[in-house]
Amino acid sequence: MNNKYKKLLASIALDAVGLVPFLPFDLFWAPISGYLMTKMYKGTEGKIAGIVSFVEEILPFDFLPTFTIMWLYTYIIKKQKKEILIEG
């Protein structure tokens, strides 16, 4: 399994951890989630995703799979944009 799919599995697992419905855990998990997002996904996009992840996790309800969405953006959407620019 290559690094891309390992990162997908890690993203799904981290999103699952974020679904724990326990407010004190959210206060603990939110900064860790933001930090991990910036380490998994580099650059400006990773920093923005880290902020989004932190805010989403600090709220009393979790509804976005932020790590998985970032994986999709990085490996599917961004790749398609590059292909369009190269072909166009």
N, C-alpha and C positions, 0 to 999 in steps of 0.2 A: 504494500500500500504506500503510495507516494505521499509527500508532505501535504499536498493540497487536500487529500481526503482525510488525513489525520487531523488537519485543522478543522475540517467539516465536523468530524466526530467530536472534537473538543468543543467546538462552537455549540453543537446540540446539547452536549453535557452541561456546559456552563449556562445555557439558557434554562435547562431543567433545574439547575441549582437555584436560579433566580426566581423560580416559581414557588419556592417555599413560602407559604402564607403566614409569616410570623414577623411582625413589625420589628422587634429588636434584631432579628436576623437581617432584615433589609438594611437597617442602619449600619450593620457590620459589613454586609455584602456589597453595598453600593460603591464605596471607594475601591474595593478590591476588583469589582467588575470593571469599573472605569480604567483602572491601572492595567488589568489584563488585556482589555481591548486595545490599549495603546501599544502593548508589547506584541500582540498577535498581528496587528495590522498597522504598519508603519506609515509615517508621513502625516500630512495634514488631515487626510481622510481618517486615519486611525485616531488622531487627536479629537476630531469632531465626533467620531463614533464613541470614543471614551466618555466624552461629556454627555452625549445622548444616553449611553448606557447607565452612567451614574444617575442622571436625573430620572430615568425610567425606573431604576431599582429603588431609589429613595422614596418614590411615591408609594402610597399604601396599597396600590394594586399594580400587579405586573401584567402587561398585556402584549408586549412586543418581544419577539425572539431576536433581540438586537445583534447577538453574535452571529446567528445564522443569516440574518439579513445582510450583515457586513460581508460574510463569506460569499453570499450570492452576488453582491455588488462587486467584490474584488475579482472573483473567478468567472463570473458569467456576464454581468452587465458591462463592466469595464472592458473586458476582452472583446465583446461585441462592438463597443464604441471604437476601439482601436482598429478592428477589422474594417468597419465602415469608413473610417478616416483614411486608411491605407487604400481601400478600393475606390473611394469616391474622389 
